[in-house]
Amino acid sequence: MHDEGEISDLSTEGCCVRIAAPFLCVGSRVVIRPQGLAGMTGIVRWLSGDFAGIEFDRPLFGSVIEHLVRLHPTFVPERRAIG
């Protein structure tokens, strides 16, 4: 199946995807193909309404995240407080 959605909270380990996909369930295998990058495989770890948390099979390199954020500003990485 193929569907389009929005990626947010991108990190080295995964992301949040907003997608109206009733066929998704926790444990589903997915391939995310953002424009400008090859597919990233992962597994759905949680669902909440139209949102799904995806854990990547392989962590992304920081340079890949920077590239994606430049191409797609909505992918802004999750910010964590330090201290």
C-alpha positions, 0 to 999 in steps of 0.5 A: 500500500502507498499513502502520503503523510507529514513527517515531524519530530525527526530524530536519529532513531525515528519520527512521528508521521501524520497519516490517515491510514486505517491499515496501520497498526502497532508492529506494522513494517513501513517504508518512509520515502521523503523527497530527496532521500531513499526509503527509510524502513522501520516499525510502527511503535505507537498510534494516536489518531492520525499520528504514528511513531516510527522507529527506524531499523537503522539510525540516521546520521546527523548529516542526513537529518540536517539535509532533510530539514533543509529540504523539508522545514516541517521535519524539524528535529525534536528539541530536548531540554538539557540540564 
